[in-house]
Amino acid sequence: MSISYHELKDRILSETELAALLKGFASPTAASGWTIVKYVVRDGDTIDDLSARFKIPRSLILKLNALSPGSPIKQGEVLLLPEFYT
């Protein structure tokens, strides 16, 4: 499944939310986009680990997967994670 930067901005997050979530992370340009990938949770994974490993804001992982802070994730669960591409 693929979604453009503009679709992400317009359909999932407001421009303010997107700017806040991406603060401190690599910012996409107008020519870049997003690919949403399915990630199968492994034993021991945490949202914080995935955020650091894939360089994705923790809050964006939570928002895309309708999780609340502190929600546990379980081995075998499928999460949607964004990937930047140019």
Secondary structure, 3 states (H helix, E strand, C coil): CEECHHHHHHHHCCHHHHHHHHCCCCCCCCCCEEEEEEEECCCCCCHHHHHHHHCCCHHHHHHHCCCCCCCCCCCCCEEEEEEEEC
